[in-house]
Amino acid sequence: MISCFGQSVTQSNPLEYAAIGEGESRINEIIGKQNEILDTLSVLHGGMVVAETKMKKWEQKYNNYLKTTQGYADAIKAGCTLY
């Protein structure tokens, strides 16, 4: 025959509860600050994406301009050598 005995006495420790509450409060505060930082980073990242897109469009326009100008210059050069 096996007998089991368990301790069923519960103790209330107000200092422990206060420490747990303060710890949870600090954790929530840190998480809130981290969320604010992530929001700021998200806004900054969005701005960088917009700037990168604009620069890429300008670069494409400039490259097209160079190709057009080169073609125009080659046509003038070819026309000058015919006469």
C-alpha positions, -999 to +999 in steps of 0.1 A: +000+000+000+014+034-011+005+065+009+010+100-005+011+132+015+009+166-001+013+200+014-018+220+009-010+250+029-010+282+008+008+312+019+001+348+010+032+369+006+024+405-002+060+415-009+062+387-035+031+399-052+043+435-052+077+424-067+058+404-094+036+434-102+065+458-104+084+434-127+054+430-150+050+468-150+086+472-161+083+446-187+052+463-201+070+497-201+100+482-220+077+465-246+059+499-250+091+517-257+102+490-281+069+493-300+074+531-303+110+525-316+097+500-342+070+525-353+097+551-358+119+527-377+090+518-399+083+554-408+120+560-415+122+529-437+091+540-456+108+573-463+140+556-475+120+534-499+102+564-514+136+582-518+152+551-534+123+548-558+126+584-569+164+580-574+158+549-594+134+567-617+158+596-621+186+572-630+164+555-656+155+589-671+191+599-672+203+567-688+176+570-714+187+606-720+223+595-725+212+568-749+191+592-769+219+618-769+245+593-780+222+581-808+216+617-819+254+625-818+261+593-838+235+603-864+251+638-868+285+623-870+274+598-897+256+626-916+287+648-916+309+621-931+285+615-960+289+650-974 
